[in-house]
Amino acid sequence: MPLDVVRLRVLVAVARTGTVTAAARELHYSQPSVSHHLARLEAETGAKLVRRVGRGIRLTEAGRLLAERGAEILGRLDAASAELAAHVGLRAGRVRLAAFPSALGTFVPAAAARLAQDHPGLDLRLMEAEPPEALRLLRAGRVDVAVVFRYGETAPEDDGVRLVHLLDDPSLLVTPPAYGGAGDLTACADGPWIAGCERCRAHLLALCAEAGFEPRVSFTTDDYVAVQAMVAAGLGVALLPRLALSAHRHPDVRVSELPGSDRRVYAATYGEPPDPPAVAALVAALLPQTDA
């Protein structure tokens, strides 16, 4: 039997909010109505989706699985509705972009300005997210385009994710001014390191392994301003992409490039081509601009 979208939305709301009461409040339903929809969904699927724990409920494993998939399905339905509404043209519509911080601090604002100039009726929504979270938002239909980066050792993206290459971004070794061994990881092998996001940390570990040592990571932060401040204070050394240094450069750090350690930056979309007009316009605005 096909799943009822309304009941699926109820299950997703319960999973997100944690209680029937909160889900009812979010959906503007009564509590008995939420309980009824859950019971009917269990009857339709033939699976136990929730179980009582004290005075509340918890999702079963089947319930969690259906809620996760349901969130993706509902997100795609909502996105399809918005795309259809805007399909008559780019005079009106909405397009949503998730991007990592150093992209938002460098080339994304210029792309947003180009998009606004070329398509003044298009409503662009921006959200900050590191690549794993941005891709989850993309698959769930909560954003239309994700600006992400990949290193050579990054695992392949999920099926359905399509990538458009935007630029290559070199990795830079960031040290206090008095540090020796510019561009030499091994010169920093015995000192403390400052690591970044999940993908950046994995890249740091891979590069250090190739150099023959395991870094002693003493601090972890996604904030590239904080990373540079800690390096300037002598608390450690770090790897940062050039985009991060372009967005903000602390005056008291030394920077040297590590050849062959670039990350590749992409605009990611999801689903079968062609992209809706608003999405295609945003991807085009993100591409590097060449002088005519």
C-alpha distance (Angstrom), angle and dihedral (degrees) to the residues before:
residue distance angle dihedral
M1 . . .
P2 3.84 . .
L3 3.79 115.4 .
D4 3.79 117.1 -105.6
V5 3.82 108.8 -120.9
V6 3.81 93.7 -148.4
R7 3.81 92.0 53.7
L8 3.78 90.8 44.7
R9 3.81 88.8 53.8
V10 3.81 89.0 52.5
L11 3.80 92.1 52.6
V12 3.81 91.5 48.5
A13 3.81 90.3 50.1
V14 3.81 91.3 51.1
A15 3.82 90.3 49.7
R16 3.80 92.1 48.5
T17 3.81 98.3 44.1
G18 3.80 98.6 34.2
T19 3.82 99.1 -134.6
V20 3.80 140.7 60.4
T21 3.81 89.3 -124.6
A22 3.81 94.0 54.9
A23 3.81 92.1 43.6
A24 3.80 90.6 50.9
R25 3.80 90.5 50.4
E26 3.82 92.3 48.7
L27 3.80 93.7 47.8
H28 3.82 94.7 39.0
Y29 3.82 90.2 -122.0
S30 3.79 130.0 131.2
Q31 3.81 116.8 -105.1
P32 3.83 92.4 -114.6
S33 3.82 88.7 52.9
V34 3.82 91.4 53.8
S35 3.82 90.7 48.3
H36 3.81 90.0 48.6
H37 3.81 92.4 52.1
L38 3.81 91.0 49.4
A39 3.80 91.6 50.4
R40 3.80 91.8 48.7
L41 3.82 91.0 48.3
E42 3.81 89.9 52.8
A43 3.81 89.4 50.2
E44 3.81 91.7 49.3
T45 3.81 94.9 47.8
G46 3.79 97.6 36.7
A47 3.80 88.9 -134.7
K48 3.78 132.5 114.1
L49 3.81 103.0 -117.2
V50 3.83 103.0 171.6
R51 3.78 136.2 26.6
R52 3.77 131.1 -163.9
V53 3.80 118.1 -108.8
G54 3.79 112.5 -177.7
R55 3.78 106.7 -53.7
G56 3.80 93.8 -20.4
I57 3.79 140.0 53.7
R58 3.80 137.4 -116.2
L59 3.76 130.1 -159.8
T60 3.78 117.2 -109.1
E61 3.79 120.4 -133.1
A62 3.82 88.4 -93.4
G63 3.79 89.6 48.7
R64 3.81 92.7 51.5
L65 3.80 91.2 48.3
L66 3.81 93.0 50.0
A67 3.81 91.8 44.4
E68 3.82 91.9 52.5
R69 3.79 92.7 48.4
G70 3.78 90.1 40.8
A71 3.80 91.4 56.1
E72 3.79 89.4 54.8
I73 3.82 92.5 46.6
L74 3.80 93.5 48.6
G75 3.78 91.1 45.9
R76 3.79 91.1 53.4
L77 3.80 91.4 46.8
D78 3.79 91.4 51.0
A79 3.80 90.6 46.8
A80 3.82 91.1 49.0
S81 3.78 89.6 52.0
A82 3.80 91.4 52.1
E83 3.81 91.7 45.1
L84 3.79 92.0 50.9
A85 3.79 90.6 49.5
A86 3.80 89.8 53.5
H87 3.81 96.8 39.2
V88 3.79 93.0 94.4
G89 3.78 85.9 75.0
L90 3.77 145.1 -64.3
R91 3.80 94.9 -77.3
A92 3.80 87.2 100.1
G93 3.77 136.5 6.0
R94 3.76 143.5 92.7
V95 3.77 133.4 -96.5
R96 3.81 125.1 -175.8
L97 3.80 127.1 -151.5
A98 3.80 131.1 -169.1
A99 3.80 117.2 -166.1
F100 3.80 138.5 167.7
P101 3.84 117.6 -103.4
S102 3.80 100.8 -101.4
A103 3.82 90.7 49.6
L104 3.80 89.6 51.7
G105 3.80 88.1 49.2
T106 3.81 95.6 51.5
F107 3.81 128.1 19.5
V108 3.82 103.4 5.0
P109 3.86 96.0 73.9
A110 3.81 91.0 54.0
A111 3.81 89.8 48.8
A112 3.80 90.0 49.7
A113 3.79 90.2 51.6
R114 3.83 91.4 50.7
L115 3.79 90.6 49.4
A116 3.81 91.5 50.1
Q117 3.81 91.2 49.1
D118 3.81 94.7 48.3
H119 3.81 96.4 38.8
P120 3.81 108.7 23.7
G121 3.82 94.0 173.3
L122 3.80 93.7 56.9
D123 3.82 115.6 103.0
L124 3.83 110.6 -143.1
R125 3.81 118.3 -162.0
L126 3.82 117.9 -164.7
M127 3.80 127.2 -157.9
E128 3.81 130.9 179.0
A129 3.81 115.3 -129.6
E130 3.79 137.2 145.9
P131 3.85 114.3 -119.7
P132 3.84 99.9 -91.8
E133 3.81 92.4 50.6
A134 3.82 92.7 40.3
L135 3.80 90.2 54.3
R136 3.82 91.5 48.6
L137 3.81 88.9 52.6
L138 3.80 89.6 48.0
R139 3.81 94.3 51.2
A140 3.81 90.6 46.4
G141 3.81 91.4 52.8
R142 3.79 94.1 -117.1
V143 3.81 92.0 120.9
D144 3.80 130.4 27.0
V145 3.81 99.8 -149.7
A146 3.81 130.8 24.1
V147 3.79 123.0 -161.8
V148 3.81 104.2 -147.9
F149 3.78 139.4 162.6
R150 3.77 132.9 -139.0
Y151 3.80 134.1 -164.0
G152 3.77 124.9 -153.6
E153 3.80 91.7 -97.5
T154 3.83 95.8 46.2
A155 3.81 112.7 120.3
P156 3.83 116.4 -111.3
E157 3.79 116.1 -88.1
D158 3.81 120.7 -108.7
D159 3.79 121.9 -82.8
G160 3.78 111.5 -84.7
V161 3.81 95.2 36.0
R162 3.81 110.9 117.1
L163 3.81 120.3 -163.1
V164 3.81 129.9 -152.4
H165 3.81 113.1 -167.1
L166 3.80 113.2 -124.9
L167 3.81 106.2 169.8
D168 3.81 147.6 -34.7
D169 3.80 117.1 -108.0
P170 3.85 118.5 -160.4
S171 3.80 121.9 -139.1
L172 3.80 116.0 -120.6
L173 3.79 129.3 -157.4
V174 3.81 107.7 -131.3
T175 3.81 116.7 -159.7
P176 3.80 139.3 157.0
P177 3.81 111.9 -84.9
A178 3.80 94.3 -106.1
Y179 3.81 94.4 53.7
G180 3.80 115.4 114.5
G181 3.76 129.2 -143.5
A182 3.79 102.6 57.3
G183 3.80 109.7 -149.5
D184 3.82 91.9 3.1
L185 3.79 114.4 118.9
T186 3.79 93.3 -170.1
A187 3.81 90.4 61.9
C188 3.82 86.2 64.9
A189 3.81 96.7 42.7
D190 3.81 96.8 108.4
G191 3.78 98.4 44.0
P192 3.81 132.9 80.3
W193 3.80 120.5 -83.8
I194 3.79 133.2 -150.0
A195 3.81 113.2 -142.2
G196 3.78 130.1 -161.3
C197 3.80 137.8 -159.3
E198 3.80 124.7 -18.1
R199 3.79 96.5 -87.8
C200 3.81 94.2 40.5
R201 3.79 91.7 49.9
A202 3.82 91.0 50.3
H203 3.80 89.2 50.9
L204 3.81 91.5 49.7
L205 3.81 91.0 51.4
A206 3.81 91.6 47.9
L207 3.81 93.8 50.2
C208 3.80 92.9 46.9
A209 3.81 91.0 47.9
E210 3.80 89.0 54.0
A211 3.83 87.9 51.0
G212 3.81 90.1 52.6
F213 3.80 104.4 -106.1
E214 3.79 142.7 82.2
P215 3.80 114.2 -124.1
R216 3.80 119.7 -124.2
V217 3.80 100.7 -129.2
S218 3.80 108.2 -156.0
F219 3.81 99.6 166.1
T220 3.80 134.5 28.9
T221 3.80 124.7 -165.5
D222 3.83 137.4 144.9
D223 3.82 90.2 -148.8
Y224 3.81 107.9 102.3
V225 3.81 91.1 -167.6
A226 3.80 90.1 56.8
V227 3.82 91.2 45.2
Q228 3.80 91.5 56.7
A229 3.80 92.5 45.0
M230 3.81 90.5 53.5
V231 3.81 91.6 47.4
A232 3.82 90.5 49.2
A233 3.81 88.7 51.3
G234 3.81 90.5 54.5
L235 3.80 95.6 -111.6
G236 3.78 94.9 128.7
V237 3.80 147.2 -52.6
A238 3.79 128.5 -88.8
L239 3.77 147.8 -171.2
L240 3.78 114.9 -121.9
P241 3.81 130.9 173.8
R242 3.78 117.7 -115.8
L243 3.82 90.7 -113.4
A244 3.81 89.3 63.2
L245 3.80 91.0 52.4
S246 3.80 90.1 46.6
A247 3.79 90.9 54.0
H248 3.82 92.8 47.5
R249 3.81 131.8 0.4
H250 3.79 120.4 -171.1
P251 3.81 110.1 -143.3
D252 3.81 93.8 -136.9
V253 3.81 101.5 58.6
R254 3.78 131.8 89.3
V255 3.81 118.0 -136.0
S256 3.81 129.4 -161.7
E257 3.79 129.1 171.7
L258 3.79 122.9 -118.2
P259 3.82 107.7 -144.9
G260 3.80 116.6 -132.2
S261 3.79 95.8 17.6
D262 3.81 100.5 102.3
R263 3.75 123.6 143.7
R264 3.80 119.0 -142.9
V265 3.79 118.5 -130.8
Y266 3.80 120.4 -148.6
A267 3.78 142.6 179.7
A268 3.82 104.9 -129.6
T269 3.80 125.6 -157.1
Y270 3.79 129.4 176.8
G271 3.77 133.5 -133.2
E272 3.78 136.4 21.1
P273 3.82 119.6 -32.3
P274 2.93 144.5 -79.6
D275 3.78 100.0 69.9
P276 3.83 118.7 -137.5
P277 3.83 112.5 -94.2
A278 3.81 94.3 -104.3
V279 3.82 92.3 50.8
A280 3.81 92.4 47.0
A281 3.82 89.7 50.3
L282 3.80 91.7 51.9
V283 3.81 93.6 48.5
A284 3.81 89.7 49.1
A285 3.81 90.5 51.6
L286 3.82 90.6 51.8
L287 3.80 93.7 54.1
P288 3.84 115.8 99.9
Q289 3.77 110.8 -89.1
T290 3.79 120.2 -126.9
D291 3.77 125.7 -157.8
A292 3.77 113.5 -104.9
